Amino acid sequence: MYNFYNSSQEKTMSIIQYLFLLVAFYLFGSIPFGLIYSSMLGVDIRKVGSGNIGATNVSRQFGFFKGFVPVFIFDFLKGALPVIIVGKLGVNFMDKDLALIIAGFASALGHIFPIYLGFKGGKGVATFTGIYFLIAPMECTLCLIGFLIVLLIYRLFTYLKNREGREVENPFKVFFKKLQEGVWASSLTAAVLFPVTIFILEPQRRFLLALSILTMLIVIFSHRKNIKNAY
């Protein structure tokens, strides 16, 4: 754990330097990679699908490999890079978990509420994933398994429903083509599972547990329209 963390007590950041970085991370997180990428391909992603700039909506236009994968990687790095940077520079004026997660949170809030787009951004799932895969990799892996299980079940039921009474495409082709249809439900599952896994496996990491609950609430809030439409 924290093999990237600077454990030196002499060469660490001051509070002022840390606060400056938080502002920089927010501005970095505000960069709309999904919009930039889709614009390079000739589409304003805000005007298609759900209008969201995240990886899921981009995949609706360009598919899983051409749309989802590159945008997810960019948004994942929004969360991972601040954690790595603060970890390398080090802090000695607050808990390590807290310092790293707040750095990632600054970028995640930039992604969800980007200053460059009138504070209307993505849903933050990929960015939060980038944060926590470095800080709590075991718990994130378990949540990823939960994510995939729910996604596969969702796609299976959708496939069987569509199959009734008519010919359907190859199921693997359908799966990748319409992957995004179950992503929101899978994302909510992972968000709820994350604080549960922290509580069970590492309850002593109080700041991580508290912020994982906050993350869950943010992800639920950012998916409120999906939840409303489902019910």
Residue pairs with C-beta under 8 A, 6 or more apart in sequence:
2 87
2 96
4 84
4 87
4 88
4 134
5 87
5 88
5 90
5 96
5 100
6 12
6 87
6 88
6 89
6 90
7 90
8 90
9 92
11 90
12 89
12 90
12 91
12 92
13 21
13 86
13 89
13 90
13 91
15 93
17 89
18 86
18 91
18 93
18 99
21 82
21 85
21 86
21 89
21 103
22 102
22 103
22 106
23 106
25 82
25 103
25 104
25 106
25 107
25 110
26 106
26 107
26 109
26 110
26 115
27 110
27 115
28 78
28 81
28 82
28 107
28 110
29 78
29 106
29 107
29 108
29 109
29 110
29 111
29 114
29 127
30 110
30 111
30 113
30 114
30 115
30 116
30 117
30 121
31 78
31 110
31 114
31 116
32 53
32 114
32 116
32 117
32 121
32 122
33 71
33 74
33 75
33 78
34 45
34 52
34 53
34 54
34 55
34 57
34 58
34 71
34 74
34 75
34 122
35 44
35 45
35 46
35 53
35 117
37 58
37 70
37 71
37 74
38 44
38 45
38 53
38 58
38 61
38 62
38 67
39 45
41 62
43 61
43 62
45 51
45 52
45 53
45 57
45 58
45 61
46 53
48 57
48 60
48 61
49 57
49 60
49 61
50 56
50 57
50 60
50 225
51 57
52 122
52 123
53 117
53 121
53 122
54 71
54 75
54 121
54 122
54 123
54 125
54 126
55 67
55 68
55 69
55 71
55 72
55 75
55 122
55 126
56 68
56 123
56 180
56 183
56 184
57 180
58 67
58 68
58 71
59 67
59 68
59 71
59 179
59 180
60 67
60 180
61 67
63 176
63 177
64 176
64 177
64 179
65 176
68 179
68 180
71 126
72 126
75 111
75 122
75 126
75 127
75 130
76 126
76 127
76 129
76 130
76 133
77 130
78 107
78 108
78 110
78 111
78 126
78 127
78 130
79 104
79 107
79 108
79 126
79 127
79 128
79 129
79 130
79 131
79 132
80 104
80 130
80 131
80 133
80 134
81 107
81 130
82 103
82 104
82 106
82 107
82 131
83 100
83 101
83 103
83 104
83 130
83 131
83 134
83 135
84 134
85 103
86 99
86 100
86 103
87 100
87 134
91 99
95 207
97 135
97 205
97 207
97 208
97 211
98 207
98 211
100 131
100 134
100 135
101 131
101 135
101 207
101 208
101 211
104 127
104 128
104 130
104 131
104 132
104 135
105 131
105 211
107 127
108 124
108 127
108 128
108 131
108 218
110 121
111 121
111 122
111 124
111 127
112 121
112 122
112 123
112 124
112 218
112 222
113 119
113 120
113 121
114 120
114 121
123 187
123 219
123 222
123 223
124 218
124 219
124 222
125 187
125 190
125 191
125 219
125 222
128 191
128 215
128 218
128 219
129 140
132 139
132 140
132 194
132 212
132 215
133 140
135 208
136 194
136 198
136 202
136 205
136 208
136 212
138 197
138 201
139 194
139 197
139 198
139 201
139 202
140 194
142 193
142 197
143 190
143 191
143 193
143 194
143 197
144 190
146 186
146 189
146 190
146 193
147 186
147 187
147 189
147 190
148 186
150 182
150 185
150 186
150 189
151 179
151 182
151 183
151 185
151 186
154 181
154 182
154 185
154 186
155 174
155 175
155 178
155 179
155 181
155 182
158 178
158 181
158 182
159 168
159 171
159 174
159 175
162 168
162 174
168 174
169 177
184 223
184 226
185 226
185 230
187 219
187 223
188 219
188 220
188 223
188 227
191 215
191 216
191 219
191 220
192 216
194 212
194 215
194 216
195 209
195 212
195 213
195 215
195 216
198 205
198 208
198 209
198 212
199 209
202 208
202 209
203 209
220 227
